[in-house]
Amino acid sequence: MTNRLLLREVNQRNPLVPFLWGCLISYLAAYWQMTRSCGSNSAAAVRRGSRSQESKFKGVQHWKEGFTQKVETLYETPFARFQVHSVKLESGKIVDDWMWFDEAEHVNILVEKASTNGGAPAYLVLRQTKYGASGETLAIVGGLMEPGENALDTAKRELKEELGLESQEWMPLGSYRTAINRGGGIVHCYMAGNSTPIPNTRVSGEGGRAFGESEKQQLVEMSREQLVDAMLQGKFQEVKWTATIALAMLKTGIAEAHNSKLS
């Protein structure tokens, strides 16, 4: 007996069944309408609450002409924003639930320590505990851009604040979106070459806690070989750190090979 015939047989034997089915359907319809309304009101309340000057995201709005149809902000802070975009694909299809996450623009810096007596270069990294890391991780210096700063100004400020160092040999390694189809923000990568101490500078990172964060961190000095080995072994658990180091090593190697040909 098919399910439809079985259901008809049950309905005929018990006249209360159709009535109960109707009550259940009405209840589910009312519950769906209520949750939909509450959800909309909650989202609207979040959006209204997030639009205050103090909590509004400071970055630019991503809008791709011809593709982005509309944008709805679900939640935002000064440092991050979560949105749902309506996006028109090349096929003409509209995707109304395209998730998009913005993070404030930020910098990553591989720090090369000034060599003494013409020795091999050394690099300064941090050993940290991070909320998203499994156990301890190695990291490089970095931080968020502040309003009015350009990326290099931010890099110089972070190098000074975290390690009390300055550099006159900045090597730009490029600017990249960290999640090409979902946002993620823009990271600006640098190597600070031949970095030297700044006298009488308060350091926020070394031997204590990262500036504005709760995680402990420790300064670690590495040779180039140790740095590359640690990178290849996955000891820098964030891909942005790993990419910055790899770019710096690649660009440094190319520059050294070029100089050796000229000499």
C-alpha angles and dihedrals in degrees: 000000000000122000091250093053091045091052091049090050091052092048092051094050095047117034090193092067097076089047092051091046090053092050091050093049092048091049093050092048092050092046092050091050092048095049091045091052093045091048092052092047092048092049090048090050091051091049092048092047093048094054095074114117093246097054102033117117111256098209131092124272114253110229122163110201113236092014109053110074101172141343131217121191112215099178138351144177129184088270105038143021133197118205143168113224130197105222131189112215125214088257089060094250116137118224108199099183103053105152115221128183123190124197124187114266111266144177135235119200131192105206120214113197119225108261121235124222091359094296128155116289120264128203130218118220135161131244107213147164111231131186092237097041129093103238117316121350136190114239142177129229116281147140148165124287115247123221111283095018126118119216096261092050089052091049092051092048093048092049090052096044098044102036107010090239138128132198135202093189107069116174113197112215099184141269121266141180107238099212109025098199100029104040113240094173132259124292121201112205127207143165115218104210127202093004117192134191121267110222118243095006122150109231119209100187114039116097094349140047130329114259109274093358137098098222120106119233139187129203115241128190118210138180117233091259092051091047094052092045091051091049093050091048091057095246090138095070099191115078092218091060091047092048092049092052093046092050091049093049092046094048092044091050092049091049093049092048090050092049092049090055091052094050 
